[in-house]
Amino acid sequence: MKSYRIRSVAGVWLVITLTALTALTAAAQHTRTVSGTVLDARNNPVPGAIVYLKNVRTRAMRTYIADDHGRFVFHALAANTDYNLHAAFHGKAGSERMISSFDSRRRIHMDLKIPR
């Protein structure tokens, strides 16, 4: 009987330990940052351009208005998610760029072009 109790306690302890390790692993998944500059056809920065970031799976959209130097940044992006990114200014939009979940970089620099 004592042997059965010891095995039960050991089994419970093993389940608790594995659950805790799984939670720690999930929490350790890194996020990433995407930044860059919005440029026109002559490679000049485009201040005030709107940068669109779309989660491919959920279709949730985030936007950022480029600063005075045409720069943008998106923080805390899930590493296991694909994103589409493009910029627009005064009705003109640049081509869409993809950020793949297979890209393991934590900091991604991606300049965006807008035709003028």
Rosetta blueprint (number, residue, H / E / L):
1 M L
2 K H
3 S H
4 Y H
5 R H
6 I H
7 R H
8 S H
9 V H
10 A H
11 G H
12 V H
13 W H
14 L H
15 V H
16 I H
17 T H
18 L H
19 T H
20 A H
21 L H
22 T H
23 A H
24 L H
25 T H
26 A H
27 A H
28 A L
29 Q L
30 H L
31 T E
32 R E
33 T E
34 V E
35 S E
36 G E
37 T E
38 V E
39 L E
40 D L
41 A L
42 R L
43 N L
44 N L
45 P E
46 V L
47 P L
48 G L
49 A L
50 I E
51 V E
52 Y E
53 L E
54 K E
55 N E
56 V L
57 R L
58 T L
59 R L
60 A L
61 M E
62 R E
63 T E
64 Y E
65 I E
66 A L
67 D L
68 D L
69 H L
70 G L
71 R E
72 F E
73 V E
74 F E
75 H E
76 A E
77 L E
78 A E
79 A L
80 N L
81 T L
82 D L
83 Y E
84 N E
85 L E
86 H E
87 A E
88 A E
89 F E
90 H L
91 G L
92 K E
93 A E
94 G L
95 S L
96 E L
97 R E
98 M E
99 I E
100 S L
101 S L
102 F L
103 D L
104 S L
105 R L
106 R L
107 R E
108 I E
109 H E
110 M L
111 D L
112 L E
113 K E
114 I L
115 P L
116 R L
